[in-house]
């Protein structure tokens, strides 16, 4: 593997080479807040904007230090982002037919924040080998499709988990995804698969799964770091993200730790962003800090600042 220093330089030189014309200054809505690293001027070919995944603050949320309904306003005031990605488990206990969705939408609107997607966990396995259980899992996801539509999101993120051979798991997951995509289509929502444990740590397998569904509203959410298999082995994160990018409708910038220069220690972010942009992706990139050394706020800011340094914008 090429040293990180060389990789970063070569990627940045390539990005500069394809930029055309002069760049305009960020609007006030895009400008970093006071303690943020200075963002690069937006390139003529459109920079990726930075959003915030709610999981970055999961300890604070679970401890009661942050009301889930206040997440959009906190994300804007603390990190300067104007796009957020929700995690369903922080709202799961709220009434299915309650007014909390409209309240969350109002608070996001008041803060000038766009709701992008809902990450769904603990709602049953859409790839369950048992057809009846698979159908129940698909039905259980409908609550989150409805919430996402009401919030103005463009997608929900689901897990592709199953049992059996690789081919059997693909068949089960493809069937569940097709059913879910049918429910999502009239709501104008996409259904995204993330590399998130099990066989989904294989990016090429996930890409084949999306093809197998045949659904135009089925895509991927590549995560920079979720390539650890249950047996302790780890798939190549760069190859995995590259395989998933042709179907990407969201991207998760996973981070855990940073060195003295502000670089993420496990992932070469410049190399990863080169892969993302080479695929033609110009959508949101979500900060998802999952480290333990820095606090959640500090770690989230460090991730945001690294993305800003590499040409993304708020």
C-alpha positions as CSV (number, residue, x, y, z in Angstrom):
1,X,0.0,0.0,0.0
2,X,1.2,3.5,-0.8
3,X,2.2,5.6,2.2
4,X,-0.5,7.9,3.4
5,X,1.4,11.1,2.8
6,X,1.9,10.2,-0.9
7,X,-1.6,9.0,-1.3
8,X,-3.1,12.2,0.1
9,X,-0.9,14.4,-2.1
10,X,-1.7,12.5,-5.3
11,X,-5.4,12.5,-4.6
12,X,-5.5,16.2,-3.8
13,X,-3.5,17.1,-6.9
14,X,-5.9,15.1,-9.0
15,X,-8.9,16.8,-7.5
16,X,-7.3,20.2,-8.1
17,X,-6.6,19.3,-11.7
18,X,-10.2,18.6,-12.5
19,X,-11.6,21.7,-10.9
20,X,-12.6,24.2,-13.6
21,X,-12.9,27.9,-13.3
22,X,-12.8,30.0,-10.2
23,X,-14.6,29.0,-7.0
24,X,-17.1,31.2,-5.3
25,X,-17.1,32.0,-1.6
26,X,-19.4,29.8,0.6
27,X,-22.8,31.3,1.4
28,X,-23.4,32.2,5.0
29,X,-25.4,29.0,5.4
30,X,-22.3,27.0,4.3
31,X,-19.7,29.0,6.3
32,X,-18.1,27.0,9.1
33,X,-19.0,28.1,12.6
34,X,-16.3,29.9,14.7
35,X,-14.4,26.9,15.9
36,X,-14.4,24.9,12.7
37,X,-11.4,24.5,10.4
38,X,-11.6,26.8,7.4
39,X,-13.3,24.9,4.5
40,X,-11.8,24.9,1.0
41,X,-13.7,27.1,-1.4
42,X,-16.3,25.0,-3.3
43,X,-15.0,23.6,-6.5
44,X,-16.7,24.3,-9.8
45,X,-17.7,20.6,-10.0
46,X,-19.6,20.8,-6.7
47,X,-18.2,19.8,-3.4
48,X,-19.8,17.2,-1.1
49,X,-21.7,18.7,1.8
50,X,-21.2,17.5,5.3
51,X,-24.1,16.1,7.3
52,X,-24.2,14.5,10.8
53,X,-25.3,11.0,11.7
54,X,-27.1,10.9,15.0
55,X,-25.1,7.9,16.1
56,X,-22.1,10.2,16.6
57,X,-23.9,11.4,19.8
58,X,-25.4,8.0,20.9
59,X,-23.8,8.1,24.4
60,X,-25.2,11.6,25.1
61,X,-28.6,10.6,23.7
62,X,-28.7,7.3,25.7
63,X,-27.6,9.1,28.9
64,X,-30.4,11.7,28.6
65,X,-28.0,14.6,27.9
66,X,-29.7,15.4,24.6
67,X,-33.4,15.1,23.8
68,X,-33.7,13.3,20.5
69,X,-36.2,15.9,19.3
70,X,-33.5,18.6,19.9
71,X,-30.9,16.8,17.7
72,X,-31.3,18.9,14.6
73,X,-30.9,22.2,16.4
74,X,-28.0,20.9,18.4
75,X,-26.3,19.6,15.2
76,X,-26.7,23.1,13.6
77,X,-25.6,25.2,16.6
78,X,-22.7,22.9,17.7
79,X,-21.3,21.7,14.4
80,X,-22.6,24.0,11.8
81,X,-24.2,21.3,9.7
82,X,-27.5,21.7,7.9
83,X,-28.2,18.1,7.1
84,X,-28.9,15.3,9.6
85,X,-29.3,11.5,9.6
86,X,-31.5,10.0,12.3
87,X,-31.3,6.7,14.0
88,X,-34.6,5.0,14.7
89,X,-33.7,3.5,18.1
90,X,-33.8,7.0,19.7
91,X,-37.4,7.4,18.7
92,X,-38.6,3.8,18.9
93,X,-40.3,4.2,22.3
94,X,-42.4,7.2,21.0
95,X,-46.0,6.4,20.0
96,X,-46.4,4.9,16.6
97,X,-49.3,7.3,15.9
98,X,-48.0,10.2,17.9
99,X,-47.2,13.8,17.0
100,X,-43.5,13.5,17.6
101,X,-42.7,13.2,13.9
102,X,-44.4,16.6,13.1
103,X,-42.7,18.1,16.1
104,X,-39.3,16.8,15.0
105,X,-40.0,18.2,11.5
106,X,-40.9,21.6,12.9
107,X,-37.8,21.7,15.1
108,X,-35.6,20.8,12.1
109,X,-37.2,23.4,10.0
110,X,-36.9,26.1,12.7
111,X,-33.1,25.3,12.9
112,X,-32.7,25.4,9.1
113,X,-31.8,21.8,9.0
114,X,-32.6,19.2,6.3
115,X,-33.7,15.7,7.3
116,X,-31.9,13.3,5.0
117,X,-32.6,9.7,6.1
118,X,-33.4,7.4,9.0
119,X,-31.1,4.5,9.9
120,X,-33.2,1.5,10.9
121,X,-32.1,-1.2,13.3
122,X,-33.8,-3.7,15.5
123,X,-36.9,-4.0,13.3
124,X,-36.5,-7.6,12.2
125,X,-34.3,-9.0,9.5
126,X,-35.4,-8.3,5.9
127,X,-33.2,-11.2,4.9
128,X,-34.7,-13.7,7.4
129,X,-34.5,-17.2,5.9
130,X,-38.1,-17.7,7.0
131,X,-40.5,-16.1,4.4
132,X,-43.1,-15.3,7.0
133,X,-40.7,-13.7,9.4
134,X,-39.2,-11.8,6.5
135,X,-42.6,-10.4,5.6
136,X,-43.2,-9.3,9.2
137,X,-39.8,-7.5,9.2
138,X,-40.7,-5.7,6.0
139,X,-44.0,-4.6,7.5
140,X,-42.3,-3.4,10.7
141,X,-40.1,-1.1,8.6
142,X,-43.2,0.6,7.2
143,X,-43.4,2.8,10.3
144,X,-40.0,4.2,9.5
145,X,-40.8,4.7,5.9
146,X,-43.8,6.8,6.9
147,X,-41.8,8.8,9.4
148,X,-39.0,9.4,6.8
149,X,-41.6,10.6,4.3
150,X,-43.2,12.9,6.8
151,X,-39.8,14.4,7.8
152,X,-38.9,15.0,4.1
153,X,-36.1,12.5,4.0
154,X,-35.0,10.8,0.8
155,X,-34.3,7.4,2.2
156,X,-34.1,4.9,5.0
157,X,-31.1,2.7,5.7
158,X,-31.7,-1.0,6.4
159,X,-29.5,-4.0,7.2
160,X,-28.9,-6.9,4.9
161,X,-28.5,-9.9,7.2
162,X,-29.5,-13.5,6.7
163,X,-28.3,-17.1,7.2
164,X,-27.0,-19.8,4.9
165,X,-24.6,-19.7,1.9
166,X,-23.7,-16.5,0.3
167,X,-26.2,-17.2,-2.5
168,X,-29.0,-18.1,-0.1
169,X,-28.4,-14.9,1.9
170,X,-28.5,-12.9,-1.3
171,X,-31.8,-14.5,-2.4
172,X,-33.4,-13.9,1.0
173,X,-32.2,-10.3,1.3
174,X,-33.1,-9.5,-2.3
175,X,-36.6,-10.7,-1.7
176,X,-37.0,-8.6,1.4
177,X,-35.5,-5.5,-0.2
178,X,-37.8,-5.8,-3.2
179,X,-40.9,-6.0,-0.9
180,X,-39.7,-2.9,1.0
181,X,-38.9,-1.0,-2.1
182,X,-42.4,-1.5,-3.3
183,X,-43.7,0.1,-0.1
184,X,-41.1,2.9,-0.4
185,X,-41.8,3.8,-4.0
186,X,-45.1,5.7,-3.6
187,X,-43.5,7.7,-0.8
188,X,-40.7,8.7,-3.2
189,X,-38.1,7.1,-0.8
190,X,-35.1,5.0,-1.5
191,X,-34.0,2.0,0.5
192,X,-30.3,1.9,1.2
193,X,-28.1,-1.0,2.3
194,X,-25.1,-0.2,4.5
195,X,-22.1,-2.4,5.1
196,X,-23.1,-3.1,8.6
197,X,-22.0,-6.5,9.9
198,X,-22.1,-10.1,8.6
199,X,-21.9,-10.7,4.9
200,X,-22.6,-7.1,4.2
201,X,-19.0,-6.3,5.1
202,X,-18.2,-7.6,1.6
203,X,-18.8,-4.5,-0.5
204,X,-18.9,-6.5,-3.8
205,X,-21.6,-8.8,-2.3
206,X,-23.7,-5.7,-1.4
207,X,-23.3,-4.4,-4.9
208,X,-24.4,-7.7,-6.4
209,X,-27.4,-7.7,-3.9
210,X,-28.5,-4.3,-5.2
211,X,-28.4,-5.5,-8.8
212,X,-30.3,-8.7,-7.8
213,X,-33.2,-6.6,-6.4
214,X,-33.9,-5.0,-9.8
215,X,-35.5,-2.1,-7.8
216,X,-34.7,1.4,-9.1
217,X,-35.1,2.9,-5.6
218,X,-32.6,0.5,-4.0
219,X,-29.1,1.7,-3.3
220,X,-26.2,1.7,-0.9
221,X,-24.8,3.7,2.0
222,X,-21.1,2.9,2.0
223,X,-19.5,3.3,5.4
224,X,-15.7,4.0,5.6
225,X,-15.2,1.7,8.6
226,X,-17.7,-1.2,8.9
227,X,-15.7,-4.0,7.3
228,X,-15.1,-6.2,10.4
229,X,-16.5,-9.7,10.0
230,X,-17.8,-11.8,12.9
231,X,-14.8,-14.1,12.6
232,X,-12.4,-11.3,13.4
233,X,-11.2,-10.8,9.8
234,X,-11.5,-7.5,8.0
235,X,-12.3,-6.8,4.4
236,X,-10.4,-4.1,2.5
237,X,-12.3,-0.9,3.2
238,X,-11.1,0.9,0.1
239,X,-12.1,-1.9,-2.3
240,X,-15.4,-2.3,-0.4
241,X,-16.4,1.3,-0.7
242,X,-15.3,1.4,-4.3
243,X,-17.6,-1.6,-5.1
244,X,-20.6,0.0,-3.4
245,X,-20.2,3.6,-4.8
246,X,-21.9,3.0,-8.1
247,X,-25.2,2.6,-6.2
248,X,-24.5,5.1,-3.4
249,X,-27.2,7.6,-2.4
250,X,-25.5,8.5,0.9
251,X,-22.0,8.0,2.4
252,X,-20.9,7.6,6.0
253,X,-17.5,9.0,7.1
254,X,-16.8,6.7,10.0
255,X,-14.1,7.8,12.4
256,X,-12.5,6.5,15.6
257,X,-9.3,8.3,16.4
258,X,-7.0,11.1,15.2
259,X,-3.3,11.7,15.2
260,X,-1.6,15.0,16.1
261,X,-2.2,16.3,12.5
262,X,-5.9,15.7,12.7
263,X,-5.8,12.7,10.4
264,X,-8.0,9.7,11.1
265,X,-5.7,6.9,12.1
266,X,-7.5,3.9,10.6
267,X,-8.8,5.4,7.3
268,X,-6.9,7.5,4.8
269,X,-9.6,10.0,4.3
270,X,-8.0,11.7,1.2
271,X,-7.8,8.3,-0.5
272,X,-11.4,7.5,0.5
273,X,-12.7,10.8,-0.7
274,X,-10.9,10.2,-4.0
275,X,-12.8,7.0,-4.4
276,X,-16.1,8.7,-3.5
277,X,-15.6,11.5,-6.0
278,X,-14.2,9.4,-8.8
279,X,-17.5,7.5,-8.7
280,X,-19.2,10.7,-9.5
281,X,-20.9,11.0,-6.1
282,X,-21.6,14.7,-5.2
283,X,-24.2,14.1,-2.4
284,X,-23.9,14.4,1.4
285,X,-21.2,12.8,3.4
286,X,-22.3,12.0,7.0
287,X,-20.0,12.4,9.9
288,X,-20.2,9.3,12.1
289,X,-17.8,9.5,15.1
290,X,-17.5,6.2,17.0
291,X,-14.3,6.7,19.0
292,X,-13.7,6.5,22.7
293,X,-10.6,8.6,23.2
294,X,-12.1,12.0,22.3
295,X,-15.5,12.9,23.6
296,X,-18.4,12.7,21.2
297,X,-18.5,16.5,20.5
298,X,-14.7,16.8,20.1
299,X,-14.6,13.6,18.0
300,X,-17.4,14.8,15.8
301,X,-15.7,18.2,15.3
302,X,-12.4,16.5,14.4
303,X,-14.2,14.4,11.7
304,X,-16.0,17.5,10.4
305,X,-12.8,19.5,10.3
306,X,-10.9,16.8,8.4
307,X,-13.7,16.7,5.8
308,X,-13.5,20.5,5.5
309,X,-9.8,20.4,5.1
310,X,-10.2,17.9,2.2
311,X,-12.6,20.2,0.3
312,X,-16.1,19.3,1.6
313,X,-18.3,22.1,2.7
314,X,-21.0,22.8,5.3
